[in-house]
Amino acid sequence: MIKGRATALRAIEASDLDQLLAWRNRPELRRFFREYRELNATQQRQWFDSKVNGDPSTRMFAIVHQDTDTLLGAAGLCYIDWINRTADFSLYIGHEGLYIDDTLAPDVAVTMIDYAFDELGLNRLWSEIYAFDEAKASFFQKLGFTLDGRHRQTHWAEGAWHDSLFFSLLASDTRPTPP
């Protein structure tokens, strides 16, 4: 278990899958994820078996509250390039539909950033979000991520094309501090 101030990161267990699936399928949250369709239990289990447990380029965690062990969401480093030491950084708080808040999400992010740079020796974290995801864009900016660029009209959703925004944080950048 990797501990932050209020949250902790632990291995995702099979017993977490139903709750994670329920959050992933909530339309108000799913609109921010790459998965555009509702998932079923079989697909969730395949993700767990192939990515969480079977892919050395993925490090996924359950986010839990330290005091209660309540499942809060998921965070991960995906597409890890061990040669160039980069990874896609992701997180969401599904508990109470928070998605990105001002307390739990920054605590998780700081913990994940420290883990990525200090434990795994990565040099660069990056994230692709959709331009309409204003909460996460603001979140990344507050954490000190740099907006590297925009890919135009990459994502069709809600009857319109949307741009993708790419953010990154380098190991040499100023580290965010816990909230």
N, C-alpha and C positions, 0 to 999 in steps of 0.2 A: 504494500500500500504506500502511495506517495501522498504526503499530507501537505495541504496548504494551511491557511489560517482557519477557515470554517469548513472547507470541503476537503475531500480526499479522492484520489483516483485509485481504483482497484480493477482487477481483471473483470471483464464482462463474463458473467456466468449464464448458463442456459436458463436459469430461473429469471433472469432479467429480460429475456427476449420478448415476452408478451407485452411488458410495459413499454419497452423501447419501440416495438412495432406500433403500438397504439399512438405513441407520440409522433413517430415518423409518418403515420397516416393521417394525422390531423391536418386538414387543408390549410389552415392558417400558419402552420409550421412547415408543411411539405413544400409550400411555394418557394421557400428559401433553399431547398435541397436540390441536388442534381437529379435525384430520382423523381421523375415527373408523375409517376403513376402510384396508385395505391398498391402496397405490397401485401402478400399473403404470408402465412406462417411458414410455408415451405421455402419461400424466397428469403425470409428472415433467417431461417436455419441455415440455408446455403451460404448466406453472407457470413454468418457466425463461423461455420465450419471452414470456409475457404479463405476468408480475409482475416477474421479475428484470430483464429487458431492455426491457420495454415499458410499465411503469407508473411515471409520475413521482411517485406517492405511496408508492413502495416503494424502500428502499435495503437490499438484501441483500448479505451478505458471507460468503465462506468464511473460517473461522477456521483458521489454520495456525500451526505451531510456527515461531518465527523462525529457529532454528538449522538445522532439517532440512526445512522447507517441508512437513512432513507435514500432511495435511488432518486437522483435529481436530473440526470441527463447522460450524455455521452461526449467524449472528447477523443481526438485521435491525431496521430501523425500518419499520413497515408502517402503512397507513392514515394517512399523513402529511397533516395538515390544515395547509396552508401559510398560511392566513389566521389561524387561531387558534394556530398553531405548536405542535401536539401530534403525538405519534406513539406507536404501539404498539411497545413494546420487547420483543424476544425473543432468546433465545440458547439453545443446547444444545451440549454436548460429546458427540458420538457415539463418538469414539475410545475404545476399550476399554470402551464402555458406561458412561462416567462420568456423563453427563447434566449434573449440577451438582456440581462438586468445590470444594475449598478453595483451589486455586491457579490453574488455567487460567481457570475461569469468572469469578472476580473480576477477573482481569487483562483479560479481554475486556470485561467490563461497564464498567470504568473507562474503557477506550479508547472504547467506544461512547458512553458518557455525555458524555465530552469532545467527541467528534465531533458529537453531536447538539446540544449547547448552544453550543459554540464555533465550529464550522464551519458548521452549518446554521442556527444562530440559533433553535433551538426553545426553547420555554418550559416544556413539560411532556412528560414521558415517562410512559406508563401501561402496565400489563400486566394481563391477565386470566388467572388460573390457577384450577385446580380445587382445592377445599378439601383433597383428599387428597394434593396435591402439597406435602408438608411440606418437602421439600428446597428447593424454589424459594421458598416462603413465608419460610423462614429466611434464604435467600440475599438476598431483597429487603430484609428487615428489617436485615440486616447492612450492606447498601449504603446504608441511610438512607431507603429508600422508605417512604411512609406507606400504611397500609391504609386506603383511602378508603371501602370498603364491601363488602357481601356481597349477591349476588343469589341468592336461595334456589332450589334444585332446578332449575338450568339445564342440567345435564348428566347424561344417562343412561349409566352405564358399570358393567360388572361386576355387573349385577343390581340396581343401586340408583341413586337420585337423589343428585346431589352439587351443592353450592353452588359458585358462582364467586366468587373473591375479586379485588378490584380494588386494585392498588397504583399509586402515582404518585411521581414525583420532579420537583420544580420546579427551574428554573435558579437560583432564589434560595435553594434549600435548600443545606445543607452538602454539598459534594461528597465522595463516597467516595474514599479514598486507595488506591493500588495495594497489593496484598498484599506 
